[in-house]
Amino acid sequence: MASNNNNKKPKASVIFIFGGSGDLNQRKLTPALYNLFIDGWMPEKFAIVGLGRTQYSDDKFRDHLSKGIQEFSRRKEKNGIWKDFSQHISYMPMDAEDDASYKSLSDRVKEYEKDWGVNPNVIFYLAVAPQLVPDIAQKLSTIKLCSDTQTTRIVVEKPFGHDLKSARELNKLLTSLFDEDQIYRIDHYLGKETVQNILALRFANAMFEPIWNRNYIDHVQITVAETVGVEERGGYYEQSGALRDMVQNHILQLLCMVAMEPPVNFEANEIRNKKVAVLNAIRKFDRAEVQNYAVRGQYGDGWLKGKKVKGYRQEEKVNPQSNVETYAAVKFYIDNWRWHRIPFYVRTGKYLHQKTSVITIQFRPAPHYAFPAEAAETWRPNRLTISIQPEMDIRLRFQAKRPGQTMSLSPVDMIFSYTEAYPDEHEPEAYETLLLDVMEGNPAQFMRADQVEAAWEVVMPIIEAWEQRPPIDFPNYAPDSWGPEDAEALIARDGHNWINLPTKSE
């Protein structure tokens, strides 16, 4: 097992995973904890306890999770590390609806306290369907150990409500049962290395922050594109759609990172206060004007990378007349001093041409009247591009003179690549970063109740307008495209175009 660089480790921890036999634990949570163990970040004393209805022995449960390590972890089993790690894993068959079974959780913690001689952190990770969260939270709150606000934490996966009303109800329930500092609403996007680097890029470099405003920036684009359809998630997606699934959480969080004011410090609530201020400043549309700022789409059948694929309405568990959007593009404005009149264009969709998550900051063009006419032929505005996935890099485009006897200019890219700059260091998966934060009691990258509700307030006028006016042109884009034509028109009206980074194959 490797050791971390600064020997800082969380205190002893017991991690209970509701839904322990499910996909999320096998694919993401246990592989994340396993990699933290390899890198020396796990506490000296820790226990991972899976909870679920499936009847597993400890050994059978470990075998089940071992398959997940081999298939999904960025590191596979070698040198017997899994054997050492798995000794910390156990399983408790449990019906989450049975009130009496919750006492066994307290009893298990007392056993660890006695064996370890310390009072550990107790983490309840709710890797369950959203409708189960309220009942489990209520039953957990009856356990005495949950009253310890310093050591007991509850982790809740998105979605955080289906709309503003249900989000408020969920927050009201959770905050009536737990202290806000105990509640970790997890959005895995915020744990991605490149997302976290946005703060370093902006606030650790004197060259960027002075020009990070309406005087120098022309517009901002955020794209989160997927090359897959809804796959087996048709039932879920019918209740969600692209706006709820991606824009309300992932994309608005990225927007907050780009647009927030400089924090006074990196304390959790200071960071979150700045993000909430951005969400509160985003212009709220009237339902009647939504059509001027938002575009929706749904993929039809067609061809993707040489493979015939179904249209959304032909997917399993999808209504054949479904009006659910699989694509959404929105033009936002942030009505504050820094961003007055600067558009933020965001888009996301299924079955698009390229899998990519990228943020583009387009700067206002420099005046070029001093240069000869031929120099201006290839003139392009300066641009900063932050690529989150699949490439992890930051590109700065600027003008440079081409070699030769004439003043010919060309745009060139200066590229910082994570893999090239740090060839011997492998970036952690998002869940690794966030689970370590939970153990350390650092909620900075987790959404506070007011942040969740403010994000819903931004998108609710769009949701309501779309529900009142069913689309008449669905499906309106083909697989392997960049979405519906109306999305191009949305940005072209302002004299802009969507920016797509070329893939390595292109």
C-alpha positions as CSV (number, residue, x, y, z in Angstrom):
1,M,0.0,0.0,0.0
2,A,1.3,3.4,-1.0
3,S,1.5,6.3,1.5
4,N,0.0,9.7,0.8
5,N,2.3,12.7,0.6
6,N,1.4,14.5,3.8
7,N,0.4,11.6,6.0
8,K,-2.9,13.4,6.8
9,K,-5.6,10.8,7.2
10,P,-9.2,11.0,8.4
11,K,-10.1,9.7,11.9
12,A,-11.4,6.1,12.3
13,S,-14.6,5.6,10.2
14,V,-17.5,3.2,9.9
15,I,-19.1,3.5,6.5
16,F,-22.6,1.9,6.2
17,I,-23.8,1.6,2.5
18,F,-27.5,1.3,2.1
19,G,-28.0,-0.5,-1.3
20,G,-24.6,-2.2,-0.6
21,S,-25.4,-5.0,-3.1
22,G,-26.4,-2.6,-5.8
23,D,-24.6,-1.3,-8.9
24,L,-23.4,2.1,-7.5
25,N,-21.5,0.4,-4.7
26,Q,-20.0,-2.3,-7.0
27,R,-19.1,0.2,-9.8
28,K,-18.1,3.3,-8.0
29,L,-18.1,3.4,-4.2
30,T,-16.0,0.3,-3.3
31,P,-13.5,0.9,-6.2
32,A,-13.1,4.5,-4.9
33,L,-12.5,3.3,-1.3
34,Y,-10.1,0.6,-2.6
35,N,-8.0,3.2,-4.5
36,L,-8.0,5.5,-1.4
37,F,-6.7,2.5,0.5
38,I,-3.9,1.9,-2.1
39,D,-2.9,5.5,-1.9
40,G,-2.8,5.6,1.8
41,W,-5.7,7.9,2.4
42,M,-8.0,5.6,4.3
43,P,-8.0,5.8,8.1
44,E,-5.8,3.5,10.1
45,K,-9.0,1.9,11.5
46,F,-12.1,1.7,9.2
47,A,-15.0,-0.6,8.4
48,I,-17.2,-0.8,5.3
49,V,-20.6,-2.4,6.0
50,G,-22.9,-3.2,3.1
51,L,-26.6,-3.2,3.9
52,G,-29.3,-4.8,1.7
53,R,-32.0,-7.3,1.2
54,T,-29.8,-9.7,-0.8
55,Q,-28.7,-12.6,1.4
56,Y,-24.9,-12.5,1.3
57,S,-22.3,-13.9,3.7
58,D,-19.3,-11.7,4.2
59,D,-17.2,-13.8,1.8
60,K,-19.8,-13.9,-0.9
61,F,-20.3,-10.1,-0.6
62,R,-16.5,-9.6,-0.9
63,D,-16.5,-11.8,-4.0
64,H,-19.3,-9.7,-5.5
65,L,-17.3,-6.5,-4.9
66,S,-14.1,-8.0,-6.1
67,K,-15.7,-8.5,-9.5
68,G,-16.4,-4.8,-9.5
69,I,-12.8,-4.0,-8.8
70,Q,-11.6,-6.1,-11.7
71,E,-14.2,-4.6,-14.1
72,F,-14.6,-0.9,-13.0
73,S,-11.7,0.2,-10.9
74,R,-8.8,2.3,-12.4
75,R,-6.5,-0.2,-10.6
76,K,-7.0,-4.0,-10.6
77,E,-6.2,-6.4,-7.8
78,K,-2.4,-7.1,-7.5
79,N,0.0,-8.0,-4.8
80,G,-2.7,-9.1,-2.5
81,I,-3.9,-5.6,-1.8
82,W,-7.6,-6.5,-2.3
83,K,-7.2,-9.3,0.4
84,D,-5.9,-6.7,2.9
85,F,-8.6,-4.2,2.0
86,S,-11.5,-6.7,1.9
87,Q,-10.8,-7.6,5.6
88,H,-12.4,-4.3,6.4
89,I,-15.6,-5.2,4.5
90,S,-18.6,-7.0,5.9
91,Y,-22.3,-7.4,5.1
92,M,-25.5,-7.1,7.1
93,P,-28.7,-8.3,5.5
94,M,-31.3,-5.6,6.4
95,D,-34.8,-4.6,5.4
96,A,-34.6,-0.8,5.4
97,E,-38.3,-0.6,6.1
98,D,-38.0,-2.5,9.4
99,D,-37.7,-0.1,12.3
100,A,-36.2,-2.6,14.6
101,S,-33.2,-3.5,12.3
102,Y,-31.8,0.0,12.8
103,K,-30.7,-0.8,16.3
104,S,-28.3,-3.3,14.9
105,L,-26.4,-0.4,13.3
106,S,-25.8,1.1,16.7
107,D,-24.8,-2.2,18.1
108,R,-22.3,-2.7,15.2
109,V,-20.7,0.8,15.9
110,K,-20.4,0.0,19.6
111,E,-18.4,-3.2,18.7
112,Y,-16.0,-1.2,16.6
113,E,-15.7,1.4,19.4
114,K,-14.8,-1.3,21.8
115,D,-12.3,-3.0,19.5
116,W,-10.6,0.2,18.3
117,G,-10.7,2.2,21.5
118,V,-11.9,5.3,19.7
119,N,-15.1,7.1,18.9
120,P,-15.3,6.8,15.0
121,N,-16.9,8.8,12.3
122,V,-20.2,7.1,11.3
123,I,-21.2,7.6,7.6
124,F,-24.5,6.5,6.2
125,Y,-24.3,6.4,2.4
126,L,-27.8,6.2,0.8
127,A,-27.0,4.4,-2.5
128,V,-30.7,3.7,-3.0
129,A,-33.6,4.9,-5.2
130,P,-34.7,8.5,-4.4
131,Q,-38.1,7.5,-3.1
132,L,-36.5,5.4,-0.3
133,V,-34.4,8.3,1.0
134,P,-37.0,10.0,3.2
135,D,-38.0,6.8,5.0
136,I,-34.4,5.7,5.6
137,A,-33.5,9.2,6.9
138,Q,-36.4,9.3,9.3
139,K,-35.5,5.9,10.7
140,L,-31.8,6.7,11.0
141,S,-32.7,9.9,13.0
142,T,-34.1,7.7,15.8
143,I,-30.7,6.2,16.4
144,K,-28.9,7.9,19.3
145,L,-25.5,8.1,17.5
146,C,-27.1,10.2,14.7
147,S,-27.5,13.0,17.3
148,D,-23.7,13.5,17.3
149,T,-23.4,16.3,14.7
150,Q,-19.6,16.1,14.8
151,T,-19.1,12.5,13.8
152,T,-22.2,11.2,12.1
153,R,-22.9,12.1,8.4
154,I,-25.5,11.1,5.9
155,V,-24.7,11.1,2.1
156,V,-27.6,11.5,-0.3
157,E,-27.2,10.9,-4.1
158,K,-28.9,13.1,-6.7
159,P,-31.6,13.7,-7.8
160,F,-32.4,16.1,-5.0
161,G,-36.1,16.3,-5.7
162,H,-38.1,16.3,-8.9
163,D,-38.9,20.0,-8.9
164,L,-38.6,23.0,-6.6
165,K,-41.6,21.9,-4.5
166,S,-40.3,18.4,-3.9
167,A,-36.7,19.6,-3.3
168,R,-38.0,22.0,-0.6
169,E,-39.9,19.2,1.0
170,L,-36.9,16.9,1.0
171,N,-34.6,19.6,2.4
172,K,-37.2,20.4,5.1
173,L,-37.3,16.8,6.1
174,L,-33.6,16.2,6.1
175,T,-32.8,19.4,8.0
176,S,-35.5,18.6,10.6
177,L,-33.7,15.3,11.3
178,F,-30.1,16.2,10.9
179,D,-27.9,19.3,11.2
180,E,-27.1,20.8,7.8
181,D,-23.4,20.1,8.4
182,Q,-24.2,16.4,8.6
183,I,-25.9,16.3,5.2
184,Y,-23.7,15.6,2.2
185,R,-25.7,16.0,-1.1
186,I,-23.3,14.4,-3.5
187,D,-22.8,15.4,-7.2
188,H,-20.0,13.4,-8.6
189,Y,-19.2,16.1,-11.2
190,L,-17.8,18.3,-8.5
191,G,-15.2,15.7,-7.6
192,K,-13.6,15.6,-11.1
193,E,-10.0,16.8,-11.0
194,T,-10.4,19.3,-13.9
195,V,-13.5,20.8,-12.3
196,Q,-11.6,21.3,-9.0
197,N,-8.8,22.9,-11.0
198,I,-11.1,25.7,-12.2
199,L,-10.7,27.4,-8.8
200,A,-6.9,27.0,-8.9
201,L,-6.9,28.4,-12.5
202,R,-8.9,31.4,-11.6
203,F,-7.7,32.4,-8.2
204,A,-4.1,31.2,-8.1
205,N,-3.0,33.0,-11.2
206,A,-2.7,36.8,-11.4
207,M,-3.1,36.8,-15.2
208,F,-6.7,35.6,-15.3
209,E,-8.8,37.2,-12.5
210,P,-8.3,40.8,-13.7
211,I,-9.8,40.0,-17.1
212,W,-12.5,37.6,-15.8
213,N,-15.4,39.9,-16.3
214,R,-17.7,41.6,-18.9
215,N,-15.0,44.0,-20.0
216,Y,-12.9,41.3,-21.5
217,I,-15.1,38.2,-21.9
218,D,-17.5,38.0,-24.8
219,H,-19.4,34.9,-23.8
220,V,-19.1,31.5,-22.1
221,Q,-20.1,28.1,-23.4
222,I,-20.5,24.9,-21.4
223,T,-21.1,21.6,-23.2
224,V,-21.8,18.2,-21.7
225,A,-22.3,15.8,-24.6
226,E,-22.9,12.1,-24.5
227,T,-22.6,9.5,-27.3
228,V,-24.9,7.0,-25.6
229,G,-28.7,7.0,-25.5
230,V,-30.8,6.3,-22.4
231,E,-29.7,2.6,-22.4
232,E,-31.7,0.7,-19.7
233,R,-32.7,3.9,-17.9
234,G,-35.8,4.7,-20.0
235,G,-38.1,4.4,-16.9
236,Y,-36.0,6.9,-15.0
237,Y,-35.5,9.2,-18.0
238,E,-39.2,9.5,-18.6
239,Q,-39.5,11.2,-15.2
240,S,-36.4,13.3,-15.7
241,G,-35.2,14.5,-19.1
242,A,-32.0,16.3,-20.0
243,L,-32.9,19.6,-18.2
244,R,-33.5,17.9,-14.8
245,D,-30.8,15.2,-15.3
246,M,-27.9,17.4,-16.3
247,V,-28.6,21.2,-16.4
248,Q,-30.2,21.6,-13.0
249,N,-27.2,20.0,-11.2
250,H,-24.0,19.3,-13.1
251,I,-24.1,22.1,-15.6
252,L,-25.3,24.8,-13.2
253,Q,-22.5,23.7,-10.8
254,L,-19.9,24.2,-13.6
255,L,-21.4,27.6,-14.3
256,C,-21.1,28.6,-10.7
257,M,-17.4,27.6,-10.7
258,V,-16.8,29.8,-13.7
259,A,-18.9,32.8,-12.6
260,M,-18.4,33.0,-8.8
261,E,-16.7,35.9,-7.0
262,P,-13.3,35.3,-5.4
263,P,-13.7,33.6,-2.0
264,V,-12.2,35.2,1.1
265,N,-10.9,31.7,2.1
266,F,-11.5,28.1,1.1
267,E,-13.8,27.3,4.0
268,A,-16.8,25.2,2.9
269,N,-19.5,27.7,3.6
270,E,-17.5,30.6,2.0
271,I,-17.2,28.6,-1.2
272,R,-20.9,27.6,-1.1
273,N,-22.0,31.1,-0.4
274,K,-20.3,32.4,-3.5
275,K,-22.0,29.7,-5.6
276,V,-25.4,30.5,-4.2
277,A,-24.9,34.1,-5.0
278,V,-24.4,33.2,-8.7
279,L,-27.5,31.1,-8.8
280,N,-29.5,33.9,-7.2
281,A,-28.2,36.3,-9.8
282,I,-29.2,34.2,-12.8
283,R,-32.0,35.9,-14.6
284,K,-35.3,34.0,-14.2
285,F,-37.4,33.8,-17.4
286,D,-41.1,34.4,-17.7
287,R,-42.7,31.3,-19.1
288,A,-43.8,33.3,-22.2
289,E,-40.2,34.2,-23.1
290,V,-38.6,30.7,-22.5
291,Q,-38.8,30.0,-26.2
292,N,-36.3,32.8,-26.8
293,Y,-33.7,31.4,-24.4
294,A,-34.2,27.6,-24.3
295,V,-34.3,24.8,-26.9
296,R,-35.2,21.2,-26.4
297,G,-34.7,18.1,-28.6
298,Q,-35.3,14.4,-28.8
299,Y,-33.3,11.9,-30.8
300,G,-34.8,9.8,-33.5
301,D,-33.6,6.5,-34.9
302,G,-30.5,6.4,-37.1
303,W,-26.9,5.5,-37.3
304,L,-24.2,6.1,-34.8
305,K,-20.5,5.1,-35.5
306,G,-21.8,2.6,-38.1
307,K,-24.4,1.0,-35.7
308,K,-28.1,1.3,-36.2
309,V,-29.8,2.7,-33.0
310,K,-33.3,3.2,-31.9
311,G,-35.1,6.5,-31.5
312,Y,-35.9,7.6,-27.9
313,R,-39.6,6.7,-28.3
314,Q,-38.6,3.2,-29.2
315,E,-36.5,2.7,-26.2
316,E,-37.5,0.2,-23.4
317,K,-39.9,1.7,-20.8
318,V,-40.4,4.8,-22.9
319,N,-43.9,6.1,-23.9
320,P,-44.2,5.8,-27.8
321,Q,-45.5,9.4,-27.8
322,S,-43.1,10.7,-25.2
323,N,-42.4,14.4,-25.2
324,V,-39.4,14.1,-22.8
325,E,-36.3,16.0,-24.0
326,T,-33.0,14.2,-24.5
327,Y,-31.3,17.4,-25.5
328,A,-31.4,20.9,-23.9
329,A,-29.7,24.2,-24.7
330,V,-30.2,27.4,-22.7
331,K,-28.9,30.9,-22.8
332,F,-28.4,32.2,-19.3
333,Y,-27.6,35.7,-18.1
334,I,-26.2,36.6,-14.7
335,D,-27.5,39.9,-13.6
336,N,-24.6,41.2,-11.5
337,W,-21.8,43.7,-11.9
338,R,-19.2,41.2,-13.2
339,W,-21.3,39.5,-15.8
340,H,-23.9,42.2,-16.9
341,R,-25.1,41.3,-20.5
342,I,-22.6,38.4,-21.0
343,P,-24.4,35.3,-22.3
344,F,-23.7,31.9,-20.8
345,Y,-24.7,29.2,-23.4
346,V,-25.1,25.7,-22.0
347,R,-26.1,22.5,-23.9
348,T,-26.3,18.8,-23.1
349,G,-27.7,15.8,-25.0
350,K,-27.8,12.1,-25.7
351,Y,-26.5,10.4,-28.9
352,L,-24.5,13.4,-29.9
353,H,-21.4,13.3,-32.2
354,Q,-18.8,13.3,-29.5
355,K,-18.5,12.5,-25.8
356,T,-17.2,15.6,-24.2
357,S,-17.5,17.9,-21.2
358,V,-15.9,21.3,-21.9
359,I,-16.0,24.9,-20.8
360,T,-15.1,27.6,-23.3
361,I,-14.4,31.3,-22.3
362,Q,-14.3,33.4,-25.4
363,F,-12.6,36.8,-25.0
364,R,-13.5,40.0,-26.7
365,P,-11.4,40.4,-29.9
366,A,-8.4,42.7,-29.7
367,P,-8.4,45.6,-32.1
368,H,-6.4,44.7,-35.2
369,Y,-6.5,48.0,-37.2
370,A,-2.7,48.4,-36.8
371,F,-1.9,45.3,-38.7
372,P,-1.9,45.0,-42.5
373,A,-5.1,43.5,-44.1
374,E,-3.5,40.1,-44.8
375,A,-2.7,39.7,-41.1
376,A,-6.4,40.0,-40.3
377,E,-7.6,37.2,-42.6
378,T,-7.0,34.4,-40.0
379,W,-7.7,36.6,-37.0
380,R,-9.5,34.7,-34.2
381,P,-10.5,35.9,-30.7
382,N,-8.5,34.7,-27.7
383,R,-10.1,31.7,-26.1
384,L,-9.6,29.6,-22.9
385,T,-10.9,26.1,-23.1
386,I,-11.2,23.8,-20.1
387,S,-11.7,20.2,-21.1
388,I,-13.1,18.0,-18.3
389,Q,-13.6,14.7,-20.2
390,P,-12.5,12.6,-22.0
391,E,-9.4,14.7,-22.5
392,M,-8.2,16.5,-19.3
393,D,-6.5,19.7,-20.5
394,I,-6.6,23.5,-20.6
395,R,-6.0,25.3,-23.9
396,L,-5.2,29.0,-24.4
397,R,-5.6,30.3,-27.9
398,F,-3.7,33.4,-29.0
399,Q,-2.4,35.0,-32.1
400,A,1.1,34.3,-33.3
401,K,3.1,35.5,-36.3
402,R,3.9,32.8,-38.9
403,P,7.5,32.4,-39.9
404,G,8.4,34.4,-43.0
405,Q,8.9,37.8,-44.4
406,T,5.2,38.9,-44.2
407,M,3.1,39.8,-41.2
408,S,0.9,36.8,-41.4
409,L,-0.9,35.8,-38.2
410,S,-2.4,32.5,-37.1
411,P,-4.2,31.3,-34.0
412,V,-2.2,28.8,-32.0
413,D,-3.1,26.8,-28.9
414,M,-0.9,26.5,-25.8
415,I,-2.1,23.3,-24.1
416,F,-1.6,22.1,-20.5
417,S,-2.3,18.4,-20.5
418,Y,-2.7,16.5,-17.2
419,T,-1.3,13.3,-18.5
420,E,1.7,15.0,-20.1
421,A,2.4,17.3,-17.2
422,Y,2.0,14.6,-14.5
423,P,2.9,11.3,-16.3
424,D,3.6,9.4,-13.1
425,E,0.5,10.6,-11.3
426,H,-2.9,9.2,-11.9
427,E,-5.8,11.5,-11.2
428,P,-8.3,10.1,-8.7
429,E,-11.8,9.3,-9.7
430,A,-14.5,11.8,-8.6
431,Y,-15.9,9.5,-6.0
432,E,-12.5,9.0,-4.4
433,T,-12.1,12.8,-3.9
434,L,-15.7,13.2,-2.5
435,L,-15.6,10.1,-0.2
436,L,-12.4,11.4,1.3
437,D,-14.1,14.7,1.9
438,V,-16.9,13.0,3.6
439,M,-14.6,11.1,6.0
440,E,-12.6,14.3,6.6
441,G,-15.8,16.3,7.3
442,N,-15.2,18.8,4.5
443,P,-18.6,19.7,2.7
444,A,-17.2,22.4,0.4
445,Q,-17.9,20.3,-2.8
446,F,-21.3,19.2,-1.6
447,M,-24.5,21.1,-2.2
448,R,-26.2,23.0,0.7
449,A,-30.0,23.1,0.9
450,D,-30.3,26.7,-0.3
451,Q,-28.0,25.9,-3.3
452,V,-30.2,23.0,-4.4
453,E,-33.3,25.1,-4.2
454,A,-31.7,28.1,-6.0
455,A,-30.7,25.8,-8.9
456,W,-34.3,24.5,-9.1
457,E,-35.6,28.1,-9.2
458,V,-33.4,28.7,-12.2
459,V,-34.8,25.9,-14.3
460,M,-38.5,25.7,-13.1
461,P,-39.8,28.4,-15.6
462,I,-38.3,26.4,-18.4
463,I,-39.8,23.1,-17.1
464,E,-43.2,24.6,-16.6
465,A,-43.2,26.3,-20.1
466,W,-42.2,23.1,-21.8
467,E,-44.9,21.1,-19.9
468,Q,-47.5,23.6,-21.0
469,R,-46.4,23.6,-24.6
470,P,-45.8,20.1,-25.9
471,P,-43.3,20.0,-28.8
472,I,-44.7,19.4,-32.2
473,D,-41.4,18.4,-34.0
474,F,-40.1,15.5,-31.8
475,P,-37.9,13.7,-32.7
476,N,-35.9,16.6,-34.1
477,Y,-32.3,15.5,-34.3
478,A,-30.4,12.4,-35.6
479,P,-27.9,10.3,-33.6
480,D,-24.3,11.3,-34.3
481,S,-25.3,15.0,-34.8
482,W,-24.8,18.0,-32.5
483,G,-28.5,18.3,-31.7
484,P,-31.5,20.1,-33.3
485,E,-31.2,23.0,-35.7
486,D,-32.9,25.3,-33.3
487,A,-29.9,25.0,-31.0
488,E,-27.7,26.4,-33.7
489,A,-30.1,29.2,-34.2
490,L,-30.2,30.0,-30.5
491,I,-26.5,31.0,-30.5
492,A,-26.3,32.2,-34.1
493,R,-28.8,35.0,-33.4
494,D,-26.1,36.6,-31.2
495,G,-23.4,36.1,-33.9
496,H,-21.8,33.1,-32.3
497,N,-21.5,29.4,-33.0
498,W,-21.1,26.4,-30.8
499,I,-17.4,25.4,-30.3
500,N,-16.5,21.8,-30.7
501,L,-13.1,20.5,-30.0
502,P,-11.7,18.0,-32.5
503,T,-11.3,14.5,-31.2
504,K,-7.9,12.8,-31.6
505,S,-9.3,10.7,-34.5
506,E,-10.4,13.8,-36.2
